[in-house]
Amino acid sequence: MTRQRATQTMKPATAAKKLGVYLDATPDEFRAGVVSRDELDALQADPPEWLRELRRNGPHPRQVVADRLGVSISGLARAEITEPLTTAQIAALKEEQPEWLRRERLTRAEAQREEARLRAQRSTTRGGGPARG
C-alpha cells in the first residue's frame, strides 16, 4: 500500500522570493493564501502576464535590485536605498553612476575575489596539497 505524499505549501512571501518578485506588487489572490510546490513550478514554467510584467519592469525586491546594480544588499543599505526600485530607476542609477554605486561595486568585486581565493586555497588543501595557514 502506498501513501500519498502531502502537498508542500509555502507562504506567499516565500514563493515571491523564489520567483524573484516584490510581494507587495503581486496580485491580491497571490498574497491571500498559500502556494503549493506544484503551483510554484507552474508559475516558473509558464509565468502569467502579471509575473512577466513584474520581472520585466518591477518594482523589484532588494536582492534583484542589488544583483542588477552589481552591489550587495548591504551596499544598498549603506546607500540608504530601502525601497524597491523599478527597472527604469535601476537603469537611471546605472546611467548616473553615483559615487556610492562605484564604491559599492568595487567593494563587491573585492569580496568576490577574496571568496574565490579562499575557495581555491581550500580546494588545494583538500586535494592533498600542502596545508597553508
GUDREN-952040 format. One line per 2 residues: for each residue x, z negated, y negated of N, C-alpha, C. Coordinates in nm, 3 decimals. Example, Ala and Ser with C-alpha at 12.3 -4.5 7.8 and 13.67 -1.06 7.14 Angstrom:
1.319,-0.780,0.569,1.230,-0.780,0.450,1.320,-0.780,0.330 ~ 1.285,-0.708,0.225,1.367,-0.714,0.106,1.290,-0.787,-0.003 $
//
This chain:
0.085,0.000,0.118,0.000,0.000,0.000,0.090,0.000,-0.124 ~ 0.068,0.093,-0.215,0.147,0.098,-0.337,0.069,0.037,-0.452 $
0.142,-0.032,-0.536,0.078,-0.093,-0.653,0.097,-0.001,-0.772 ~ -0.005,0.009,-0.851,0.004,0.091,-0.972,0.079,0.012,-1.079 $
0.175,0.078,-1.140,0.253,0.014,-1.245,0.170,-0.008,-1.370 ~ 0.193,-0.121,-1.434,0.123,-0.148,-1.559,0.177,-0.055,-1.666 $
0.090,-0.012,-1.753,0.130,0.076,-1.862,0.208,-0.004,-1.964 ~ 0.328,0.047,-1.997,0.409,-0.018,-2.100,0.353,0.018,-2.237 $
0.340,-0.083,-2.321,0.294,-0.058,-2.457,0.390,-0.122,-2.556 ~ 0.381,-0.078,-2.679,0.466,-0.133,-2.784,0.385,-0.142,-2.913 $
0.434,-0.225,-3.002,0.370,-0.237,-3.132,0.395,-0.108,-3.210 ~ 0.306,-0.077,-3.304,0.326,0.042,-3.387,0.461,0.042,-3.460 $
0.509,-0.075,-3.502,0.637,-0.081,-3.572,0.751,-0.035,-3.482 ~ 0.746,-0.073,-3.356,0.849,-0.032,-3.260,0.840,0.118,-3.236 $
0.719,0.169,-3.221,0.701,0.312,-3.198,0.748,0.392,-3.320 ~ 0.717,0.345,-3.440,0.760,0.414,-3.561,0.912,0.418,-3.569 $
0.976,0.308,-3.532,1.122,0.304,-3.535,1.179,0.406,-3.435 ~ 1.121,0.412,-3.317,1.168,0.507,-3.215,1.144,0.651,-3.259 $
1.039,0.674,-3.338,1.008,0.808,-3.388,1.087,0.841,-3.514 ~ 1.150,0.741,-3.575,1.229,0.763,-3.695,1.145,0.785,-3.820 $
1.029,0.717,-3.825,0.942,0.732,-3.942,0.911,0.594,-4.002 ~ 0.871,0.595,-4.128,0.836,0.475,-4.202,0.694,0.435,-4.164 $
0.679,0.316,-4.107,0.550,0.271,-4.054,0.438,0.279,-4.156 ~ 0.461,0.233,-4.277,0.353,0.229,-4.377,0.303,0.368,-4.417 $
0.380,0.472,-4.385,0.337,0.608,-4.417,0.261,0.674,-4.303 ~ 0.253,0.608,-4.189,0.181,0.665,-4.074,0.030,0.649,-4.092 $
-0.049,0.729,-4.022,-0.195,0.717,-4.033,-0.245,0.580,-3.988 ~ -0.358,0.541,-4.043,-0.419,0.411,-4.010,-0.439,0.394,-3.860 $
-0.483,0.500,-3.791,-0.511,0.488,-3.648,-0.382,0.460,-3.569 ~ -0.269,0.508,-3.618,-0.140,0.480,-3.552,-0.104,0.332,-3.569 $
-0.127,0.279,-3.689,-0.092,0.140,-3.719,-0.191,0.039,-3.663 ~ -0.309,0.085,-3.623,-0.416,-0.005,-3.585,-0.400,-0.069,-3.447 $
-0.335,-0.002,-3.354,-0.333,-0.055,-3.219,-0.194,-0.057,-3.160 ~ -0.190,-0.042,-3.029,-0.062,-0.036,-2.959,-0.038,0.107,-2.916 $
0.088,0.139,-2.888,0.127,0.273,-2.846,0.185,0.261,-2.706 ~ 0.131,0.339,-2.614,0.184,0.336,-2.477,0.310,0.420,-2.470 $
0.388,0.399,-2.365,0.509,0.479,-2.344,0.472,0.626,-2.330 ~ 0.361,0.655,-2.260,0.316,0.793,-2.244,0.277,0.856,-2.378 $
0.209,0.778,-2.463,0.172,0.829,-2.595,0.296,0.857,-2.680 ~ 0.395,0.768,-2.673,0.519,0.789,-2.747,0.589,0.915,-2.698 $
0.597,0.931,-2.567,0.659,1.051,-2.510,0.587,1.177,-2.556 ~ 0.454,1.172,-2.562,0.375,1.287,-2.606,0.401,1.317,-2.754 $
0.411,1.212,-2.836,0.440,1.232,-2.978,0.578,1.294,-2.999 ~ 0.674,1.253,-2.916,0.809,1.309,-2.927,0.814,1.453,-2.878 $
0.743,1.482,-2.771,0.745,1.615,-2.711,0.671,1.718,-2.796 ~ 0.557,1.678,-2.850,0.475,1.770,-2.928,0.420,1.695,-3.049 $
0.503,1.677,-3.153,0.461,1.596,-3.268,0.342,1.658,-3.342 ~ 0.243,1.574,-3.375,0.131,1.622,-3.456,0.180,1.652,-3.599 $
0.097,1.718,-3.676,0.136,1.759,-3.811,0.180,1.640,-3.897 ~ 0.108,1.527,-3.890,0.146,1.413,-3.974,0.288,1.365,-3.944 $
0.327,1.369,-3.817,0.461,1.326,-3.778,0.565,1.427,-3.824 ~ 0.537,1.555,-3.808,0.630,1.658,-3.855,0.649,1.647,-4.006 $
0.541,1.624,-4.078,0.545,1.611,-4.224,0.628,1.490,-4.266 ~ 0.608,1.376,-4.200,0.686,1.256,-4.233,0.834,1.277,-4.206 $
0.866,1.340,-4.094,1.006,1.365,-4.061,1.070,1.463,-4.159 ~ 0.991,1.556,-4.206,1.042,1.660,-4.297,1.059,1.606,-4.440 $
0.956,1.537,-4.492,0.953,1.501,-4.633,0.958,1.351,-4.664 ~ 0.935,1.268,-4.562,0.936,1.124,-4.585,0.804,1.074,-4.638 $
0.803,0.952,-4.684,0.916,0.862,-4.708,0.984,0.823,-4.576 ~ 1.115,0.802,-4.585,1.196,0.774,-4.467,1.236,0.627,-4.463 $
1.245,0.569,-4.342,1.292,0.431,-4.328,1.441,0.423,-4.362 ~ 1.488,0.300,-4.383,1.628,0.279,-4.426,1.730,0.345,-4.336 $
1.713,0.337,-4.204,1.813,0.394,-4.114,1.825,0.544,-4.135 ~ 1.712,0.610,-4.152,1.713,0.755,-4.174,1.776,0.787,-4.310 $
1.741,0.710,-4.412,1.800,0.729,-4.546,1.951,0.711,-4.538 ~ 1.994,0.604,-4.471,2.137,0.577,-4.459,2.208,0.691,-4.387 $
2.152,0.738,-4.276,2.212,0.847,-4.199,2.221,0.975,-4.282 ~ 2.115,1.007,-4.353,2.114,1.130,-4.432,2.211,1.124,-4.550 $
2.234,1.004,-4.602,2.329,0.989,-4.712,2.472,0.967,-4.663 ~ 2.487,0.938,-4.534,2.620,0.915,-4.479,2.677,0.779,-4.514 $
2.587,0.680,-4.524,2.628,0.543,-4.555,2.564,0.448,-4.454 ~ 2.603,0.323,-4.460,2.543,0.222,-4.372,2.419,0.162,-4.438 $
2.340,0.092,-4.358,2.225,0.021,-4.414,2.274,-0.086,-4.511 ~ 2.385,-0.150,-4.478,2.443,-0.249,-4.569,2.482,-0.185,-4.702 $
2.532,-0.062,-4.693,2.568,0.011,-4.815,2.447,0.036,-4.903 ~ 2.333,0.068,-4.841,2.210,0.084,-4.919,2.173,-0.046,-4.988 $
2.187,-0.157,-4.914,2.154,-0.287,-4.972,2.246,-0.320,-5.089 ~ 2.376,-0.291,-5.072,2.470,-0.317,-5.182,2.435,-0.234,-5.305 $
2.380,-0.115,-5.284,2.340,-0.029,-5.394,2.200,-0.063,-5.444 ~ 2.140,-0.167,-5.385,2.007,-0.215,-5.421,1.899,-0.110,-5.397 $
1.918,-0.030,-5.292,1.815,0.066,-5.251,1.739,-0.001,-5.136 ~ 1.623,-0.053,-5.169,1.545,-0.129,-5.072,1.416,-0.058,-5.032 $
1.375,0.039,-5.110,1.251,0.111,-5.083,1.281,0.237,-5.001 ~ 1.183,0.284,-4.923,1.202,0.410,-4.851,1.214,0.524,-4.952 $
1.292,0.625,-4.916,1.311,0.740,-5.003,1.255,0.866,-4.938 ~ 1.215,0.959,-5.022,1.168,1.088,-4.972,1.288,1.180,-4.953 $
1.266,1.291,-4.887,1.371,1.390,-4.869,1.421,1.440,-5.004 ~ 1.330,1.461,-5.099,1.369,1.507,-5.233,1.456,1.403,-5.304 $
1.424,1.276,-5.291,1.505,1.170,-5.354,1.644,1.164,-5.291 ~ 1.650,1.181,-5.160,1.779,1.180,-5.091,1.863,1.299,-5.138 $
1.801,1.416,-5.149,1.872,1.536,-5.196,1.923,1.517,-5.338 ~ 1.843,1.452,-5.423,1.885,1.428,-5.561,2.007,1.335,-5.565 $
2.008,1.232,-5.482,2.123,1.142,-5.476,2.248,1.215,-5.429 ~ 2.232,1.301,-5.329,2.345,1.379,-5.279,2.400,1.470,-5.390 $
2.310,1.526,-5.468,2.349,1.615,-5.577,2.420,1.536,-5.689 ~ 2.366,1.420,-5.723,2.422,1.339,-5.832,2.557,1.277,-5.796 $
2.574,1.243,-5.668,2.696,1.176,-5.621,2.733,1.055,-5.706 ~ 2.642,0.956,-5.717,2.677,0.838,-5.796,2.797,0.765,-5.733 $
2.862,0.686,-5.814,2.984,0.615,-5.771,2.958,0.532,-5.646 ~ 2.845,0.461,-5.640,2.818,0.377,-5.523,2.811,0.461,-5.395 $
2.756,0.583,-5.404,2.744,0.668,-5.287,2.882,0.714,-5.239 ~ 2.967,0.755,-5.331,3.103,0.795,-5.294,3.177,0.678,-5.229 $
3.164,0.561,-5.289,3.232,0.441,-5.237,3.182,0.404,-5.098 ~ 3.050,0.406,-5.079,2.992,0.367,-4.951,3.023,0.470,-4.841 $
3.031,0.596,-4.877,3.071,0.697,-4.778,3.214,0.673,-4.731 ~ 3.302,0.639,-4.824,3.441,0.607,-4.787,3.446,0.484,-4.697 $
3.369,0.383,-4.731,3.364,0.260,-4.651,3.317,0.290,-4.510 ~ 3.212,0.370,-4.498,3.160,0.404,-4.365,3.262,0.486,-4.286 $
3.327,0.580,-4.352,3.427,0.663,-4.283,3.543,0.576,-4.233 ~ 3.587,0.480,-4.314,3.693,0.389,-4.272,3.650,0.306,-4.152 $
3.527,0.256,-4.156,3.475,0.175,-4.045,3.467,0.258,-3.917 ~ 3.425,0.383,-3.928,3.416,0.470,-3.810,3.555,0.501,-3.754 $
3.653,0.522,-3.842,3.790,0.546,-3.795,3.843,0.424,-3.721 ~ 3.817,0.305,-3.774,3.864,0.182,-3.710,3.795,0.162,-3.575 $
3.665,0.190,-3.567,3.594,0.180,-3.439,3.653,0.277,-3.336 ~ 3.683,0.398,-3.379,3.742,0.497,-3.288,3.880,0.451,-3.242 $
3.959,0.395,-3.332,4.092,0.345,-3.297,4.082,0.233,-3.193 ~ 3.988,0.142,-3.214,3.970,0.030,-3.120,3.919,0.080,-2.984 $
3.829,0.178,-2.985,3.781,0.236,-2.858,3.897,0.300,-2.781 ~ 3.979,0.375,-2.853,4.094,0.439,-2.790,4.191,0.335,-2.735 $
4.211,0.228,-2.809,4.301,0.121,-2.765,4.246,0.054,-2.640 ~ 4.114,0.028,-2.639,4.053,-0.034,-2.521,4.061,0.057,-2.399 $
4.040,0.186,-2.418,4.045,0.277,-2.303,4.187,0.288,-2.250 ~ 4.287,0.281,-2.336,4.427,0.283,-2.292,4.458,0.156,-2.214 $
4.409,0.044,-2.262,4.434,-0.084,-2.196,4.365,-0.087,-2.059 ~ 4.243,-0.038,-2.050,4.169,-0.037,-1.923,4.228,0.066,-1.826 $
4.284,0.172,-1.878,4.334,0.279,-1.794,4.465,0.248,-1.728 ~ 4.512,0.127,-1.737,4.635,0.088,-1.667,4.757,0.096,-1.756 $
4.737,0.136,-1.881,4.850,0.141,-1.973,4.889,0.002,-2.016 ~ 4.994,-0.012,-2.091,5.037,-0.144,-2.135,4.934,-0.206,-2.228 $
4.912,-0.334,-2.210,4.819,-0.407,-2.296,4.888,-0.436,-2.427 ~ 4.814,-0.416,-2.536,4.868,-0.443,-2.670,4.789,-0.555,-2.733 $
4.854,-0.629,-2.812,4.786,-0.744,-2.873,4.766,-0.737,-3.013 $
//
